[in-house]
Amino acid sequence: MPSTPASCELDYENYVATNHRPAFDGLRGLGFLLVITAHIPSVPLFVFLQGWTAVWIFLTMSGYLVTMLMMREEKSIGRMAFGPFLIRRFFRIVPSYWVAILIYWLACYGLPPLHDTYAAFMARLPSYLAFVPEYADTDDFSIFTHSWTVGVELKFYLLFPPVAFVMIKNANWRFAAIAIAAALFTAQGSFIAEAYCAVLFGAMLALAIERPSGYAFVAKLTRVPAVVPLALIAGLFALFQYGEQFTALAAISSYLLAYTIVQEAAVSRVLTWRPLAYLGQRSYGAYLLHFLALRIGYMVFDGDSTTAGLLAACVCLALTVPCAELLYRMIERPGINYGRQLLGRTRFISVP
């Protein structure tokens, strides 16, 4: 099969002309569906899909998007405005996170089948409220374990910009420092360290393709038939049969992200499909709420059979999607708008 022709690629001029990546919504939606499968071990196909790996796509995407936006702001106004950045991120992430904590607390307290989880949830509540959910479940899993990703991303938003964009001005030194940090996290080897490594891989991707030469190099690497990234995914699944290879996962996630960006025409038909894109746009709230919905599904269809798992997944989707829509309309979107209004009324002095 011939390689994807260059004419189907997103060229550099069109790439830098917009911050919007239409296929990313579909990628988020697909990732959310995979995350659901990760929590249903009774379905053999779901076990094979290794759905938890989709979280690495989310982390890599976050690192890419944040770094890309900061680089373009720096290029546009001569600096990265750290204060406004933190306000935008806070009102994008935290209000929905706090509401999710409240929903889980009410469910654990009010639903009799979840009473056995109430004590564990309350013991971990200070960690959740202190924005360190990634350290709340060091001894065992809980009903809100999946919120660890929020903690990782918040630390990234707080620490990465001042180090990478305030302390380091040279683009080459910036890339080198991030690469060294990723190597150190890999050497440390813990699950959380490997998660930060994934975010930094996404940051390095953004640093590379914001330059014309880097974009040309990445375009050359992605100028392959669609079967190649699919083969990489299959190979990764095979590799996971011998253990969790987080660095390989971060590298392949970065490549898949680059392929989605550059070879936009090759993936747009699937990843811009309206239902998938809609789910991706609500994926943050859906991700926060999905585990509770899945537990409710297992209340309705108790058992460890494949059928029970599939039915619980259906209940999970039936509950999560409308609840995520409500969260999006009532909390997430208003929070984003309030952050913008606050920035419009307040004058911030950025670090020069």
C-alpha positions in Angstrom: 0.0 0.0 0.0 1.5 3.4 -0.9 2.2 6.0 1.7 -0.2 8.8 2.4 0.4 11.5 -0.2 1.8 14.8 1.1 -1.2 16.6 -0.5 -3.4 15.1 2.2 -1.3 16.5 5.0 -2.0 19.6 7.0 0.8 21.9 5.9 2.7 24.0 8.3 1.1 27.3 7.4 -2.4 26.0 8.0 -1.2 24.3 11.2 0.0 27.5 12.8 -3.0 29.4 11.5 -5.3 27.9 14.1 -5.2 26.5 17.6 -8.2 24.3 17.0 -7.6 20.6 16.3 -11.0 19.1 15.2 -9.9 15.5 15.5 -8.9 15.9 19.1 -12.5 15.9 20.2 -13.0 12.5 18.5 -9.8 11.2 20.0 -11.0 12.3 23.5 -14.4 10.6 22.9 -12.7 7.4 21.8 -10.4 7.5 24.7 -13.3 7.9 27.2 -15.0 4.8 25.7 -11.7 2.9 26.2 -11.4 4.0 29.8 -14.8 2.5 30.5 -13.7 -0.8 29.2 -10.7 -0.7 31.6 -13.0 -1.1 34.5 -15.0 -4.1 33.2 -12.6 -7.1 33.6 -15.4 -9.6 33.1 -15.4 -8.9 29.3 -12.4 -10.7 27.7 -12.3 -8.3 24.8 -12.2 -5.3 27.1 -9.2 -6.8 28.9 -7.4 -7.1 25.6 -8.1 -3.5 24.7 -6.1 -2.2 27.6 -8.4 0.7 27.9 -6.4 2.4 30.7 -3.8 3.3 28.1 -6.2 5.9 26.8 -5.4 8.0 29.9 -1.9 8.3 28.4 -3.4 9.8 25.3 -5.2 12.4 27.5 -2.0 13.3 29.3 0.1 13.6 26.1 -2.6 15.7 24.5 -2.7 18.0 27.6 1.0 18.5 27.5 0.9 19.2 23.8 -2.0 21.7 23.9 -0.8 23.6 26.9 2.7 24.0 25.5 1.5 24.9 22.0 -0.7 27.6 23.4 2.0 29.0 25.6 4.5 29.1 22.8 2.1 31.0 20.6 1.3 33.4 23.3 5.0 34.0 23.9 5.5 34.5 20.2 2.5 36.9 20.0 3.1 39.2 23.0 6.7 38.4 23.9 6.0 36.5 27.1 3.8 33.8 28.6 1.2 35.4 30.9 1.3 33.0 33.8 -1.4 34.6 36.0 -4.1 34.5 33.3 -3.0 31.0 32.4 -3.6 29.7 35.9 -7.0 31.4 36.1 -8.1 29.9 32.9 -6.9 26.4 33.9 -8.5 26.8 37.4 -11.9 27.6 36.2 -11.7 25.0 33.4 -10.7 22.1 35.8 -11.6 22.8 39.4 -15.3 23.6 39.6 -16.3 20.4 37.8 -13.8 18.5 40.0 -15.4 19.9 43.2 -18.9 19.1 42.0 -17.8 15.5 41.2 -16.4 15.2 44.7 -19.8 16.3 46.1 -21.7 13.9 43.8 -19.5 10.9 44.9 -19.9 11.9 48.6 -23.7 12.0 48.3 -23.7 8.7 46.5 -21.5 7.0 49.0 -23.6 8.4 51.9 -27.1 8.0 50.4 -27.0 4.7 48.4 -27.1 1.6 50.6 -25.0 -0.6 48.3 -22.2 2.0 48.5 -22.2 2.4 52.3 -19.1 0.2 52.5 -17.2 2.7 50.5 -18.1 5.7 52.6 -15.4 5.4 55.3 -12.7 5.0 52.6 -14.0 8.0 50.7 -14.1 10.2 53.8 -10.6 9.1 54.8 -9.3 10.2 51.4 -11.5 13.3 51.2 -8.7 15.7 52.5 -6.4 14.6 49.7 -9.1 15.1 47.1 -9.9 18.6 48.4 -6.2 19.5 48.7 -5.7 18.7 44.9 -3.5 15.7 45.6 -5.9 12.8 44.6 -2.9 11.0 43.1 -1.6 10.3 46.6 -5.0 9.4 48.1 -5.0 5.7 47.2 -1.5 4.5 48.0 -2.8 1.5 49.9 -5.9 0.5 47.9 -8.3 1.5 45.2 -11.4 3.5 45.9 -14.5 4.7 44.1 -12.7 8.0 43.2 -9.3 6.6 42.3 -9.5 7.7 38.7 -9.3 11.4 39.9 -5.5 10.9 40.1 -5.2 12.4 36.6 -6.6 15.7 37.8 -3.9 15.9 40.4 -1.2 15.3 37.8 -2.5 17.8 35.4 -2.9 20.5 38.1 0.7 20.0 39.2 1.8 20.3 35.5 -0.1 23.6 35.1 1.4 25.0 38.3 5.0 24.0 37.8 5.7 23.6 34.1 5.1 27.1 32.8 7.3 29.0 35.3 10.2 26.6 34.8 9.9 26.1 31.0 8.7 29.5 30.0 9.9 32.0 32.7 13.2 30.5 33.7 14.2 29.2 30.3 13.9 31.5 27.2 16.0 29.6 24.6 13.9 27.1 22.7 16.8 24.6 22.4 17.6 24.7 26.1 13.9 24.4 26.8 13.6 21.2 24.8 16.7 19.8 26.4 15.5 20.6 29.9 12.1 18.9 29.2 13.8 15.9 27.7 16.1 15.5 30.8 13.1 15.8 33.1 11.3 13.1 31.1 14.3 10.9 31.4 14.5 11.4 35.1 10.9 10.6 35.6 11.4 7.5 33.6 14.3 6.5 35.7 12.3 7.1 38.9 9.8 4.6 37.5 6.8 5.1 39.7 3.3 5.2 38.1 2.9 8.9 38.8 6.4 9.7 37.5 5.6 7.9 34.3 2.4 9.9 34.0 4.3 13.1 34.2 6.7 11.6 31.6 3.7 11.3 29.2 2.7 14.9 29.7 6.3 16.0 29.0 6.4 13.9 25.8 3.4 15.9 24.6 5.2 19.1 25.5 8.2 18.0 23.5 6.0 17.3 20.5 4.6 20.8 20.7 8.1 22.3 20.9 9.2 20.3 17.9 6.3 20.9 15.5 5.9 24.6 16.3 9.1 25.1 14.2 9.0 24.7 10.4 12.0 22.3 10.5 10.5 20.2 13.3 7.1 20.1 11.6 8.7 18.9 8.4 10.6 16.2 10.3 7.4 15.0 12.1 5.5 15.1 8.8 8.1 12.8 7.2 7.7 10.4 10.1 3.9 10.3 9.9 3.8 10.1 6.1 2.9 6.4 6.3 -0.3 4.4 5.6 -2.9 4.3 8.4 -2.0 0.7 8.9 1.3 1.7 10.5 -0.1 3.5 13.6 -2.6 0.7 13.9 0.2 -1.8 13.9 2.0 0.2 16.5 -1.1 0.0 18.7 -1.3 -3.8 18.2 2.3 -4.2 19.0 1.9 -2.2 22.2 -0.9 -4.5 23.3 1.3 -7.5 22.6 4.1 -5.8 24.6 1.7 -5.3 27.6 1.4 -9.0 27.9 4.9 -9.0 29.3 4.4 -6.0 31.6 3.5 -2.3 31.7 5.8 -0.4 29.4 5.0 3.1 30.2 7.8 4.9 28.3 6.9 3.0 25.1 3.3 3.9 25.7 4.2 7.6 26.1 6.2 7.5 22.9 3.5 5.8 20.8 0.9 8.1 22.3 3.0 11.1 21.1 3.3 9.5 17.6 -0.4 8.9 17.4 -1.0 12.5 18.4 1.4 13.7 15.7 -0.2 11.5 13.1 -3.7 12.9 14.1 -2.4 16.5 13.7 -0.3 16.2 10.5 -2.3 13.5 8.7 -5.5 15.2 9.4 -7.2 14.1 6.2 -6.5 10.4 7.0 -8.3 10.5 10.4 -10.9 13.3 10.1 -13.7 11.1 8.8 -13.6 9.0 11.9 -12.5 11.4 14.6 -14.8 14.2 13.5 -17.9 12.0 13.5 -20.4 14.0 15.3 -21.4 11.6 18.1 -17.8 10.9 18.9 -16.8 14.6 18.8 -19.8 15.4 21.1 -18.6 12.8 23.6 -15.1 14.2 23.4 -16.3 17.7 24.2 -18.0 16.4 27.3 -15.2 13.9 28.1 -13.9 15.7 31.2 -17.2 15.5 33.1 -17.9 12.1 31.7 -14.5 10.9 32.9 -15.1 12.2 36.4 -18.6 10.6 36.7 -18.1 7.3 34.8 -16.9 5.2 37.7 -19.9 5.9 39.9 -22.2 5.2 36.9 -20.4 1.9 36.4 -20.9 1.0 40.0 -24.6 1.7 39.6 -24.6 -0.5 36.5 -23.2 -3.3 38.5 -25.8 -2.8 41.2 -28.5 -3.4 38.5 -26.7 -6.3 36.8 -24.8 -8.0 39.5 -22.3 -10.7 38.5 -19.0 -11.3 36.9 -20.2 -12.7 33.6 -19.5 -11.2 30.2 -23.2 -10.3 29.8 -23.4 -8.5 33.2 -20.3 -6.5 32.3 -21.7 -5.5 28.9 -25.0 -4.5 30.5 -23.2 -2.5 33.2 -21.3 -0.7 30.5 -24.6 0.2 28.8 -26.0 1.6 32.1 -22.7 3.5 32.6 -23.1 5.2 29.2 -26.8 5.8 29.7 -26.2 7.6 33.0 -22.8 9.3 32.3 -23.6 11.0 29.0 -26.7 13.0 30.1 -25.0 13.8 33.5 -21.9 15.0 31.7 -24.1 17.2 29.6 -25.6 18.7 32.7 -22.2 19.2 34.2 -20.9 20.8 31.1 -23.9 23.2 30.8 -24.2 24.1 34.5 -20.7 24.0 35.8 -17.9 23.5 33.2 -19.0 26.1 30.6 -20.1 28.7 33.1 -16.8 28.2 34.9 -14.8 28.8 31.7 -16.9 31.9 30.9 -16.5 33.3 34.5 -12.7 32.9 34.2 -12.8 34.9 30.9 -14.9 37.6 32.5 -12.6 37.8 35.4 -9.6 38.2 33.1 -11.5 40.9 31.2 -12.1 42.9 34.4 -8.7 42.4 35.9 -5.3 43.7 34.7 -2.5 41.2 35.2 1.1 41.9 35.2 3.0 39.0 33.7 6.5 38.1 34.6 8.7 39.8 32.0 
